[in-house]
Amino acid sequence: MSGPQPISQFVTARGARLHYVDWGGNGSPVMLLHGLQDCTGNWDHIASALSQRHRVYALDSRGHGDSERTPGHYHFEDYVGEVGEVLDALDLHDVALVGHSAGGKYAFAHVADRPQRVSRLVIVDMDPDQQNPGSAGMFDRYRAESDEWDDIATVVERLRLREPRTNKVLLEHQARAMTRPLPDGRLAWKRDRQVIVEYERPDAWNILPRISVPTLLIRGADSPLLRREVAERMAEAIHRCALVEVPGGGHWCYGENPAGFLAALGPFIDTPSA
């Protein structure tokens, strides 16, 4: 990635040593939260662009990326709780909190109960349902596949299955960010497998009406996970919520159509707080 480079930092939150990257930049703060199995590096191309106008941070949630492994503590309340403790530890105010997939659910659950440090909320392609028919096959694959891969090309092809329209350069960047080298030259996912075992998906519809900050709900126009009718119901349930679709993108729309994603996100987080 060209342009600003992230500085790795660590913070302790909810009993875990968590890794985050600080992209620097001026302006109001933005905190980026990744989805299940992903990491800060998945956001690099977006964070680099946003850092031209904002102070951008991206967090590795527990058990992901370079954050501490905490088996037995990968439950919904652990992830929601660490969001608040990280914002407190960094003493951030007027934050635009942006969460993709599971990170989006942790973000909106946090904001519903602790909105004081957050000025704007962005939920990227995540529903509040306890069960999602679009993700059933995804979890079957997660549980069945090995954590180890022969080479980067193999990881790239694996990532292409989930986001077929993301260009090869970005897929290669994500493949390197999401894996660590093994002594024999192969690669392993940079996350604890236990996060899949302990992953919780509580029904969260009752949380949505408690969200009091301006909210943007971004849906990949071709996403099988956040269906259009569900997104419309969410937008109605959340006070002051706008719904925008990113064309040419699925669940990982920020990778498949970065320009479209930034066109949806930028104006919302650039607007000064009231």
C-alpha positions as CSV (number, residue, x, y, z in Angstrom):
1,M,0.0,0.0,0.0
2,S,1.3,3.4,-0.9
3,G,0.9,6.6,1.2
4,P,0.7,6.6,5.0
5,Q,1.9,3.5,6.7
6,P,0.3,2.3,10.0
7,I,2.2,2.3,13.3
8,S,1.5,-0.8,15.4
9,Q,0.5,-0.2,19.0
10,F,-1.0,-2.3,21.8
11,V,-3.6,-1.6,24.4
12,T,-5.1,-3.8,27.2
13,A,-8.9,-4.1,27.1
14,R,-11.1,-6.5,28.9
15,G,-8.1,-8.5,30.1
16,A,-6.5,-9.0,26.7
17,R,-3.5,-7.3,25.0
18,L,-4.9,-6.0,21.8
19,H,-3.1,-4.9,18.7
20,Y,-4.2,-1.8,16.7
21,V,-2.7,0.3,14.0
22,D,-2.6,4.1,14.1
23,W,-2.6,5.6,10.6
24,G,-2.0,9.1,11.9
25,G,-3.8,11.9,10.0
26,N,-5.6,14.9,11.1
27,G,-9.3,15.5,11.7
28,S,-11.9,13.6,13.7
29,P,-11.1,10.0,14.7
30,V,-12.3,6.9,12.9
31,M,-12.1,3.4,14.4
32,L,-12.3,0.5,12.0
33,L,-13.5,-3.0,13.3
34,H,-13.0,-6.0,11.1
35,G,-15.2,-9.1,10.7
36,L,-14.8,-12.7,11.9
37,Q,-11.4,-14.2,10.9
38,D,-10.2,-10.9,9.4
39,C,-7.7,-8.4,10.8
40,T,-6.6,-4.8,10.6
41,G,-4.8,-5.5,7.3
42,N,-8.1,-6.0,5.5
43,W,-8.8,-2.3,6.1
44,D,-5.4,-1.0,4.9
45,H,-6.6,0.4,1.5
46,I,-9.6,2.1,3.2
47,A,-7.7,3.3,6.2
48,S,-5.0,4.9,3.9
49,A,-7.7,6.8,2.0
50,L,-9.5,8.0,5.1
51,S,-6.3,9.1,6.8
52,Q,-6.2,12.0,4.3
53,R,-9.0,13.6,6.3
54,H,-9.2,11.8,9.6
55,R,-7.2,10.2,12.4
56,V,-7.7,6.6,11.6
57,Y,-7.3,3.6,13.9
58,A,-7.9,-0.1,13.1
59,L,-8.3,-2.7,15.8
60,D,-7.4,-6.4,15.8
61,S,-10.1,-8.0,18.0
62,R,-9.1,-10.7,20.5
63,G,-8.0,-13.9,18.8
64,H,-7.4,-12.2,15.5
65,G,-4.3,-10.7,13.8
66,D,-1.6,-9.7,16.3
67,S,-3.9,-9.5,19.3
68,E,-3.7,-11.9,22.2
69,R,-5.3,-15.3,22.0
70,T,-7.9,-15.7,24.9
71,P,-9.6,-19.0,24.4
72,G,-12.8,-19.2,26.6
73,H,-13.3,-15.4,26.1
74,Y,-14.5,-15.1,22.6
75,H,-18.1,-14.5,23.4
76,F,-20.3,-11.6,22.2
77,E,-19.9,-9.7,25.5
78,D,-16.1,-9.9,25.3
79,Y,-16.0,-8.3,21.9
80,V,-18.6,-5.6,22.7
81,G,-16.8,-4.8,25.9
82,E,-13.4,-4.5,24.4
83,V,-14.7,-1.9,22.0
84,G,-15.6,0.4,24.8
85,E,-12.4,-0.2,26.8
86,V,-10.2,0.5,23.7
87,L,-12.0,3.8,23.1
88,D,-11.6,4.7,26.8
89,A,-7.9,3.7,26.9
90,L,-7.1,5.8,23.8
91,D,-9.3,8.6,25.2
92,L,-11.0,9.1,21.9
93,H,-14.0,11.4,21.5
94,D,-16.4,12.1,18.6
95,V,-15.4,8.8,17.0
96,A,-16.9,7.5,13.8
97,L,-17.1,3.8,14.6
98,V,-17.1,1.6,11.5
99,G,-17.7,-2.1,11.8
100,H,-17.8,-4.8,9.1
101,S,-19.8,-8.0,9.6
102,A,-19.4,-9.3,13.1
103,G,-17.5,-6.1,13.9
104,G,-20.6,-4.1,12.8
105,K,-22.7,-6.0,15.4
106,Y,-20.2,-5.4,18.1
107,A,-20.1,-1.7,17.1
108,F,-23.8,-1.2,17.2
109,A,-24.2,-3.1,20.5
110,H,-21.6,-0.9,22.1
111,V,-23.1,2.3,20.8
112,A,-26.6,1.3,22.0
113,D,-25.4,1.3,25.7
114,R,-22.3,3.6,25.6
115,P,-22.7,6.3,23.0
116,Q,-20.7,9.0,24.8
117,R,-17.5,8.7,22.8
118,V,-19.1,7.9,19.4
119,S,-20.5,10.6,17.1
120,R,-21.4,8.4,14.1
121,L,-21.9,4.7,13.6
122,V,-21.4,2.8,10.4
123,I,-22.6,-0.8,10.1
124,V,-21.2,-2.6,7.1
125,D,-23.2,-5.6,5.8
126,M,-24.4,-7.1,9.1
127,D,-27.8,-8.1,10.3
128,P,-29.2,-8.5,13.8
129,D,-30.6,-12.0,13.4
130,Q,-29.6,-15.0,15.4
131,Q,-29.5,-17.2,12.3
132,N,-28.6,-16.1,8.8
133,P,-29.2,-18.5,5.9
134,G,-26.6,-16.7,3.8
135,S,-23.8,-17.5,6.3
136,A,-24.6,-21.2,6.9
137,G,-22.3,-22.4,4.1
138,M,-19.6,-20.0,5.2
139,F,-19.4,-21.5,8.7
140,D,-19.4,-25.0,7.3
141,R,-16.3,-24.1,5.3
142,Y,-14.6,-22.4,8.2
143,R,-15.1,-25.5,10.4
144,A,-14.0,-28.0,7.7
145,E,-11.0,-26.3,6.2
146,S,-7.4,-26.5,7.5
147,D,-5.8,-23.5,9.1
148,E,-2.7,-24.2,7.0
149,W,-2.0,-23.3,3.4
150,D,0.8,-24.2,1.0
151,D,1.5,-20.7,-0.3
152,I,0.2,-17.2,-0.9
153,A,-1.4,-18.2,-4.2
154,T,-3.5,-20.8,-2.4
155,V,-4.7,-18.3,0.2
156,V,-5.5,-15.8,-2.6
157,E,-7.7,-18.3,-4.3
158,R,-9.4,-19.1,-1.0
159,L,-10.2,-15.4,-0.5
160,R,-11.3,-15.1,-4.1
161,L,-14.1,-17.5,-3.3
162,R,-15.6,-15.1,-0.8
163,E,-15.0,-11.8,-2.8
164,P,-14.6,-12.7,-6.5
165,R,-14.6,-9.1,-7.7
166,T,-11.7,-7.9,-5.5
167,N,-8.6,-7.3,-7.6
168,K,-5.6,-9.6,-7.4
169,V,-3.3,-7.0,-5.9
170,L,-5.6,-6.4,-3.0
171,L,-6.3,-10.1,-2.5
172,E,-2.6,-10.7,-2.2
173,H,-2.2,-7.9,0.3
174,Q,-5.0,-9.4,2.4
175,A,-3.6,-12.9,2.1
176,R,-0.3,-11.7,3.6
177,A,-2.0,-9.7,6.3
178,M,-4.2,-12.6,7.3
179,T,-1.5,-15.3,7.5
180,R,1.7,-16.0,9.3
181,P,4.6,-18.1,8.0
182,L,5.3,-21.6,9.4
183,P,8.7,-23.1,9.9
184,D,8.2,-25.3,6.8
185,G,7.4,-22.4,4.6
186,R,3.7,-22.8,4.5
187,L,1.2,-20.3,6.0
188,A,-1.4,-20.4,8.7
189,W,-4.4,-18.2,9.4
190,K,-3.5,-15.4,11.7
191,R,-6.3,-16.1,14.1
192,D,-7.2,-18.6,16.8
193,R,-9.4,-21.4,15.5
194,Q,-11.3,-21.3,18.8
195,V,-13.0,-18.0,17.7
196,I,-15.1,-20.1,15.3
197,V,-16.0,-22.5,18.0
198,E,-17.1,-19.8,20.5
199,Y,-18.6,-17.4,18.0
200,E,-22.0,-16.2,19.2
201,R,-24.8,-14.6,17.1
202,P,-27.5,-13.4,19.5
203,D,-30.7,-11.9,18.2
204,A,-30.1,-8.1,18.4
205,W,-33.2,-6.6,17.0
206,N,-34.1,-5.2,20.4
207,I,-30.8,-3.3,20.5
208,L,-31.4,-1.3,17.3
209,P,-34.0,1.2,18.7
210,R,-31.5,2.1,21.5
211,I,-29.0,3.5,19.0
212,S,-29.1,7.3,19.4
213,V,-26.2,8.5,17.2
214,P,-26.5,9.2,13.4
215,T,-26.1,5.8,11.7
216,L,-25.2,4.7,8.2
217,L,-26.0,1.1,7.1
218,I,-23.9,0.0,4.1
219,R,-25.0,-3.1,2.2
220,G,-23.2,-4.7,-0.6
221,A,-25.8,-4.7,-3.4
222,D,-25.0,-8.4,-4.2
223,S,-24.6,-9.5,-0.6
224,P,-26.3,-12.9,0.3
225,L,-25.8,-12.2,4.0
226,L,-27.5,-8.8,4.5
227,R,-30.7,-9.2,2.4
228,R,-32.3,-6.0,1.1
229,E,-35.5,-6.5,3.1
230,V,-33.6,-7.1,6.3
231,A,-31.5,-3.9,5.7
232,E,-34.7,-1.9,5.2
233,R,-36.1,-3.2,8.4
234,M,-32.9,-2.2,10.2
235,A,-33.0,1.3,8.8
236,E,-36.5,1.7,10.1
237,A,-35.7,0.4,13.5
238,I,-32.6,2.7,14.0
239,H,-33.3,6.3,14.8
240,R,-31.6,8.6,12.2
241,C,-30.3,5.8,10.0
242,A,-29.5,6.0,6.3
243,L,-29.2,2.9,4.1
244,V,-26.8,2.9,1.1
245,E,-25.9,0.0,-1.2
246,V,-22.5,-0.4,-2.8
247,P,-22.9,-1.6,-6.4
248,G,-20.8,-4.4,-7.7
249,G,-20.0,-5.8,-4.2
250,G,-21.1,-8.5,-1.9
251,H,-20.5,-9.0,1.8
252,W,-16.9,-7.7,1.5
253,C,-18.0,-4.7,-0.6
254,Y,-15.2,-2.6,0.7
255,G,-12.7,-4.8,-1.1
256,E,-14.8,-5.6,-4.2
257,N,-15.7,-1.9,-4.9
258,P,-13.4,0.3,-2.7
259,A,-14.3,3.5,-4.7
260,G,-18.1,2.8,-4.3
261,F,-17.6,2.0,-0.6
262,L,-15.6,5.2,0.0
263,A,-18.2,7.2,-1.9
264,A,-20.9,5.9,0.5
265,L,-18.8,6.2,3.7
266,G,-16.9,9.5,3.1
267,P,-19.7,12.1,3.0
268,F,-21.3,10.5,6.1
269,I,-18.2,10.6,8.4
270,D,-16.9,13.9,6.9
271,T,-20.0,15.7,8.1
272,P,-19.2,17.7,11.3
273,S,-21.0,16.6,14.4
274,A,-23.9,18.7,15.5
